[in-house]
């Protein structure tokens, strides 16, 4: 017996089979999304991102969006943290002379 339920593009499935006295249940989920993307925008993103496929380009863009938004927490601290130290001395340790 194989049952599949779907809602929009998210499908949830459940495979049930009876093996003597034991019932095995296996669940799976598959998320597939179809979207229309401007061809010129995709081409430019693939070139600049040096990604080989449209899927890789979209995934790279999603990762960048998430990373950028997560930085918002750090930005909220601007002006609220008092820094003590010698900036000139700190910079000397990083710059090759």
C-alpha positions in Angstrom: 0.0 0.0 0.0 1.4 3.4 -1.0 -0.2 6.7 0.1 0.9 10.1 -1.0 -0.5 13.4 0.2 0.4 16.7 -1.4 -0.3 20.4 -0.6 0.9 22.9 -3.2 4.5 22.0 -4.1 5.3 20.3 -0.8 4.5 16.6 -0.8 4.5 14.3 2.2 4.5 10.6 1.6 4.1 7.6 3.7 4.9 4.1 2.6 3.3 1.3 4.7 3.8 -2.4 4.3 3.1 -5.4 6.5 5.9 -7.9 7.2 4.3 -10.7 9.2 3.6 -9.1 12.6 5.6 -5.9 12.1 4.3 -2.9 10.3 7.0 -0.8 8.7 6.3 2.9 8.1 8.7 5.0 6.1 8.1 8.8 5.8 9.6 11.1 3.2 9.2 14.7 2.3 10.1 16.4 -1.0 10.2 20.1 -1.5 10.3 21.2 -5.2 9.7 24.8 -6.2 9.1 26.1 -9.7 9.7 29.8 -10.2 10.0 32.3 -13.1 13.2 34.2 -13.0 14.3 36.9 -15.4 16.7 35.3 -17.9 19.0 38.3 -18.0 19.1 38.4 -14.2 19.9 34.7 -14.0 22.6 35.0 -16.7 24.3 37.9 -15.0 24.1 36.1 -11.6 25.6 32.9 -13.0 28.5 34.9 -14.6 29.2 37.0 -11.5 28.8 34.1 -9.1 30.7 31.7 -11.3 28.1 29.1 -10.7 27.7 26.3 -13.2 23.9 25.8 -12.9 20.7 27.7 -12.2 20.1 25.7 -9.1 23.6 26.5 -7.8 23.0 30.1 -8.5 19.7 30.3 -6.7 21.2 28.3 -3.7 24.2 30.7 -3.5 21.8 33.7 -3.6 19.7 32.2 -0.8 22.8 31.5 1.3 24.0 35.1 0.8 20.6 36.5 1.8 20.5 34.4 5.0 24.1 35.3 5.9 23.4 39.0 5.3 20.2 39.0 7.4 21.9 37.2 10.2 24.5 40.0 10.4 21.6 42.3 11.5 22.1 41.2 15.1 25.6 42.4 15.1 24.7 45.7 13.4 22.2 46.4 16.3 25.2 46.7 18.6 26.7 49.6 16.7 27.4 52.4 19.1 26.4 50.4 22.2 29.7 48.6 22.9 32.5 50.6 24.4 35.9 49.5 22.9 39.0 50.1 24.9 42.5 49.8 23.4 45.0 51.3 21.1 43.7 51.2 17.5 47.1 52.2 16.0 48.9 49.4 17.9 46.2 46.9 17.0 46.6 47.8 13.3 50.4 47.3 13.4 49.9 43.7 14.2 47.9 43.0 11.1 49.8 45.0 8.5 53.1 43.7 6.9 55.7 46.4 7.0 
